[in-house]
Amino acid sequence: MRSASNVLSVVLGGGKGTRLYPLTKARAKPAVPFGAKYRIVDIPISNSINSGFKQIYILTQFNSASLHMHLGRVYTFDAFTRGFVEILAAEQTNESTSWYEGTADAVRKNLHHFHTQAPEYYLILSGDQLYRMDLEEFVRQHVESGADITIAATAVNREDASGFGIIEADSTRRIQSFIEKPDITKDISHLKIPADIHPDPAQLAAGKEYMASMGIYVFSARVLEEALDNDMTDFGKEVIPAALAKYKVDVYVFTGFWEDIGTIRSFYDTNLNLSRINPDFNFYDENNPIYTHKRNLPPSKFNFSTLSEVLTGDGCIITKSMLSHSMIGIRSIIEVGANLEGVVAMGADYYETEKEKQENRRQGIPDIGIGRNTQIKDTIIDKNARIGDGCLIGVQDIPRRDGDYDGYYIRDGIIVIPKNGIIQSGTVI
């Protein structure tokens, strides 16, 4: 590689984000708050920046206003880096009047924008994954191997293989075949990772014998344009399988932590994992930070409270409460006697003034935050939610049926209080 400036990063923001609804009801999937103070989009952008690739486009088309605002506040480069982070939302042109119809279609419809940067390589990243990867090493392997396309893959066991595109590669890392989500009953033993290219014997010993595509690719520029000179709409289902017969397609085996956070269940579990004593993903890496909005908020304050395995953002005030195994977002206000277990609370966009509180109380509206003596378990609380006093949410041992309810949702067995939601005092869910 002559320099990082010949690599263009493209982050796929996804479609409507239906699997993350209602968190995507009023925002694009990459803009969903994550990890107490971040947004999901901060993960791929930070990986790209930390790897030296600072020319980044985000492709999205739904509810992108909050995403625009976040990116504008965070990712501002000086005049000497030639860096940028820009959103390319779906647009009507003389050539196309339709929205993005898939990952490949989104890239195809923006090639005319990409040409202005004259890249030699395209780095295609997913916008809904948690990982930390040295993308410079990934691109270097692509360049040095002479590959036309390189696919990043993570090792999985046979059970998990049914949920991914599974790669068969030879001892030179060249991909021989690609099978999308093989049924658990199908014999795919011939797809096992060759021992001489598996970089982690511990994973192999743990039964992770198959390579699953991470939806992260490097394309040589000419090859990307040729591969998209058709009506194929999806990389994993169409473009990559078709490319195997025509191009040299290699695999890059990634051994670090990687998690797809595209569903409510995975979003919930991944957030709570971050609060554990030894989480699978380490945010505490000063050499490879995850960047986000510098809000200049005050430090969080804990008044006579008990916290166990809890991660909090800035500006929280928690008073005489018990919190365990939870993620508490910025500006969270938790009042006396609250008890939270297994809660992902996203916090608030602002602090209420006393005047605002008094006016809302006269109308029977609780304060932003979590009220006195409220107990909450197994719940996601979106931003600016108002939960009154004495509520019982998720603490009763009764079956939960997925669906849309009055003031809340249940997805994958997880209760979700939507953004700006109001739960009146004494409510039992």
Order of alpha helices (4+ residues) and beta strands (2+ residues): beta-beta-beta-alpha-beta-alpha-beta-alpha-alpha-beta-beta-alpha-beta-alpha-beta-beta-alpha-beta-alpha-alpha-beta-beta-alpha-beta-beta-beta-beta-beta-beta-alpha-beta-beta-beta-beta-beta-beta-beta-beta
